Amino acid sequence: MYRSWTIYLLAFISFLAGTSEYIIAGILDKISATHHISVASAGQLITVFSVSFGIGTPLLIALTSRMDRKKLLVYSLIVFSIFNGLIAFFSAFELLLVSRIISGLSAGVIEVTLLTIATRLASPSKQGSAIATIIIGFSTALVLGVPLGRSIASTYDWRLIFIGLSILGLLFLILITLVIPRMKAEEFVPLRKQFMVLKERQTTLTLLAAFLWMGTYSIMYSYISPFMLSVVGIHEQWISTSLFVFGIASLMGSKLGGLGTDHWGVSRTLVIGMSLHLASLLLLIALGQFVVAFFILFMLWGLAAWSSGPPLQYKLITLNPGATSIILSLFTSVSQLGMATGAGLGGLVIQHSSLSYITWVGAAGIAISLMLSAIDRSPAVQNN
């Protein structure tokens, strides 16, 4: 009989994928110094990862729809481990970009496969919490992965981080082969028909809200280390600590989002979370230059931002119960495209104005996402 603790193993793998994505934001200044490029240029490592993650994931999930989910996870971990390891040895920035593209593709397939497996293993009444557990694994990268990576980069060399990711990927690969049961893919549906879900108004509006939600988050978080150093004036030695506490807040936000989805309903959880998200950014605009105020609002922002992930995904699954894999891959896709857009837009803001203006752009984006979530109240999911 399947043991529920196996979902936590999936969450640890999700943590690995999350670390590979978010770690760049914590060491962006280190990479720019190593390669003698601007912070905005180094930010392309975030953008290409997210674009490949976003565009490639639904295509790869569709192309591998006949494959056993365990086997797909194993193959994806092999690719993930190889190309994260190569990042540590490439000296040319162009090769780093290529490696980030391929690692982004593998991380996308890993994350969607983890979510698919978790929702199948969980009972119907616990699917929201199962999704939240996987997302918590991803967001734990903010709690441990990013600040730990920052400490390693400050003390030793940022390349050691990617060697560690590669080794851990191989270790999890061994565990997966031992403890995860084989799991058949969903019944094959042609690619054209799979994307027919986009014709549903509620599905499209929810995906648009997810795009804006993650894009807003990325605008700020992609450049958070230089923001704290330059705008707020936080000393280098406090950056890792700040990122660690922020990660705890994000972890709590994901858990609250899952619990809220199970107990309060999707719509209420989304509106409350996004309202707090918007309020935190508006207050950061007004008070963010004060260190104590920034620290408090920084934590509130992490808590509020990450509370929206579980209800958005659960809503999509409820609207499309027969297409779990493809709908989760589409969610992952638009979220990552939102992250890529946010990182790119943040870079443009930095180049043409200053770091302090990224909060304004972020607040505008989450305000639109909040409006979409408030007006799109599907009866099918409000009370789930």
N, C-alpha and C positions, 0 to 999 in steps of 0.2 A: 504494500500500500504506500502511496505517495506521502512523504512527510513534509509538513508545511514549512519547515525550516529551509527547505530547498529554495524557496522564493528569496530568502535572504542571501543565498549564494548568487542568485541572479542579480540581486541588488549590488553585490560586491563587484560583479562584472560591469554593471552599469556605472559604478563609481570609477572604474578604470577608463571607460569610454568618456565619461564626463571630465575626468582629469586631463585626458589627451586634448580635449577641446578648450577647457577654461584656463589651463595652465599658462597659455601664452599671454593672457591678460595680466597675470601676476609677474611676468618676467619680460614684458615688452621692452622696457628700457635696457635690460641686459642684452637682449638680442640685437637691438639697434646699435648698441655700443660695440658689440662683437663684429658686426658686419658693416659698421660705419655708415649707417643709413638713418633716416629720420624715424621718429616714433610712428608717424602716419604710414610710412612705407613698410615698417615692420608689421603694422596692423594688417597688411595683406595676408599674413599667415593665418589670421583669424577668418578673414573674408573667404579665402579659397577653400579652407576646411569646411566652412558653413555652406558655401555654394555647392561643393561636391556632395556634401552630406544631404543637402536639401534637394538638389536635382537628381542625383544618382540613386538615392534610397528607394523612391517608389518604383523606378525602372528596374533596379536589381531585385526588389521584392517581387515584382510582377514576373520577371524572368525566371526566378527561382521558386515560383509558387508551387511547383510539383515536388520540391525537395523536402525531405524530412527536416523538421525545424531544428532538431538537435544537430544534424549533420551540417546544416547551414550555419549554425552558431559556431561550430568547430572550425569550419573553413574560414569564416570571417575573422576569428581570433588568430588564426595563423597569419593571414595577411596583415592584420593590425599589428601583431608583434614584430613582423619583419620590417615594416616601413617605419614604425616608431623607433626601432633600433637603428635604422639607417640615418635618421635625422641627426643622431649623435655623431656621425662620422662624415657627413657632408659639410664641406667648407663653402661651397658656392651657394649663394642665396637662392638661385633659380632651382637647384636640386632640392632645397628645403621646401620650396613651394610645391614641387611635384610630389614629394613625400607626404606633405600635408593633404594634398588632394586625395591621394590613395588611402591614407589613414582616415580621412573624412568619410570616404565611401564605405570602408569597412566598419567604422564606428556607427554609421547610420544603420547598416544592416544588423549589426549587433543589437542596437537599442530597440529597433522594431521587433526583432525576433524575441528578445527578452520580454517585451511587453505582451507579445502574442502568447508566449508560453505561460507567463504569469496569469493572464486572464483565463486561460483554459484550465489551469490547475486550481484556481480559486473557485469557491462556491459563488453562485450568482449574487448573494447578498454581500459578498466580500470583494467583489471585483474592483470597486472604487479604492478600497484600501490596498489591494494588490498592486494596482497601478501606482498609487502613491508610494508604495514601498520601492518600486523600481525607480521612480522619479527621485525619491529620497537618496537612493544610491547615486544617481547622477548628480544631485545637488550636494551630496556629501563631498564631492570634489571641491566644492567651495569651502567646506568646513576644514578638511584635512589636506586634500591634494594641492590646492592653490597656495595656501600659506606655507605648507611644507616645501613645496617647490620653490617658493620665494626664498625661504631660508637656505635651501641647498644652493640656489643660484647666487645668493649673497656670500655664502661661506666658501663654496667650492666652484663648480662650473654648472651652468644651466643644462649642458648636454647630458649630465648624469641622470637627469630627470627622465629623459627618453630611453636611456638604457634600462632604468628601473621599470618603466612602462612595458617595455619589451619582455623583460624577464617575468613580470607578473602576468602578462598575457599568456605566456606559455604555461605557467603554473595553473592558472584557471582553466586552461585548455585540458590539462590532465584531469582536474576535478570534474569537469563537465562530462568527460567520457565515462567517468566512474559512477556518478550519482544522478544524472539527469536521464529520465526515461526517453525512449524514442517517441517521437510525436509526429504523426502524419500531418502533411500540409492540408489546408482547406481545399475543398473541391475546386479544380482548376476553372478559372473564368478568363476568357480572352482579355487582353490588355485594354482594348477599346471599351468593353463592357465594364471593366473595373472602374474606369474613370467616369462612368455614367453617374456615379454618386455625386459628382460635382454639379449636376443639373438640379439637385435638390437645394432649394433656397436656404433652408436652415443649416444644412451642411456647409454650404458656401459661406454664409455669414459667420459661422463658427470658425471656419478655417481663416477667414479674413481677420477676425478678432484675435486668433492665435498668432497670426503674422505680425500684427501691430503690437501685441503683448510682448513677444520676444524681441522684436525690433527695438522697441522702447527700452527694454532691459539692456540690450547690446550696446546701444548708443552710449550709455553711461558706463557699464561694466567693462567694456573692451579697453577703456582708457582710464580705469579707476586708479591704477598705481601712479601714473603721471599727474592725474587730477589731485590725488591726495598730497603728492609732493609739491606741486606748483600752486594750486589754487587754495587748498586748505592750509598748507604749510606743515603737514605732519612729518615728523622726522623719519628717516629711512628705517630705523630700528623698530618703529611702531607699525610699519606697513603690514608685516606678517601677522602681528597680533590683531590688527583691525580686520584683515581678511579672514582670520580664523573665527572671530566673533560674528562677522557678517555671515559666514558659512553656517554657523549654528542657527542664526535667525532664519536663513533660507531653508534649512532642514526642518525647523519647526513650522515654517510656512507651508511646505509640502505636506507635512503630516496633518496640519489643520485643514488644508484643502481637501485631503482624502476623507477625513472625518466629517467635515462639513458636507461633502458630497453625499456620504452615506446617511447622514442624520438630518441635514437641513434642506437638501435639494441642490441641484446644480445652479439654478438661476440666482438664488439668494447668496450662495457662496461666491459666485463670480462677481456680483454687484458689490458686495461688501469688500472683497479682496481688492478689486480694481479701484474702488473709491479710496481705500487706504493707500494704494499704490500712487494714485494721482496726488493725494494730499501730501504724501512724504516728499515727492518731487517738488511740489510748489513751495513747501517749507524749506527745502534745500536751497531753492533759488533765493529765498529771503534770508536764511540764517546759516547757509552752508559754509560761510567764511569763518565762522566761529567753531573752534575745534570740538568743544563739548557738544554743541548743538548738532554739528555734522555727524559725530559719532552716534548719537541717539537716533537721528533721522536715517542714517545709513543702515542701522539695524532694522528700523521700521520698514524701510524700503525693501530690504531683503525678505523680511517676513511676508509682506503684502504681495510682492511680485511673484514669489514662488507658490503662493496659495492658489493661483489660478490654473496651474498645470493639470492637476488631477480632475477638476470639474470639466475643463475643456475636453480632455480626452474621453472621459466617461460619457459626456454628452454625445460626442461623435460616435462612440460605440453603440449607444442606445438608439441613435438615429439610424444606424447602419448595422444591425445585429448580425447579418449574414456575411459581412465583409470586414472582419476585424483586422486582418493583416494589412489590407490595402488602405483602410481608413487611418490606421495608426501610422502607416508609412507616409500618407499624405499629411497628417498632422506633423510628423517629424520633419517632413520636407518643407512645409510652409514656415515652421518654427525656425529651421535652420536658415532658410532664405531671409526670414526676418532678422536673424542674427547677423547674416552677411550684409544685409542692407543697412542695419543699424551701425555696424562697424565701419562700413564704407562712408555712410553719411556723417558719422562722428569724425572720421578722418578729414572729410571736407570742411566740417565746421572748424576743426582745429587749424587747418591750413589757412582758411580765409578769415577767421576771426580769432577766437581763443577757446581754451578748454572750458571756461566758465559757462559757455553758452550751450553745452550739450544737455544740461538739465532742462532748458527751455524746450528744445526739440523733443526730448523724451516725454515731457509733460503733455505736449500736444498730441503725441501718438497714443498715449494711454487714455487720454480723454475720448478719442474717437473709438478705441476698443471698448471702453466702458459704455458708450452710447449704443454700440452694436449689441453688447451683451444685455443691456437693459431693455432694448426694444424686441429682441428675438427671444421670447419666452415660450418655448415649445411645451405644450401640455404633456408631451410624452416623457419629459425629463424633469419637469419642475419638482415633482414630489418623490423622485426616486432616491 
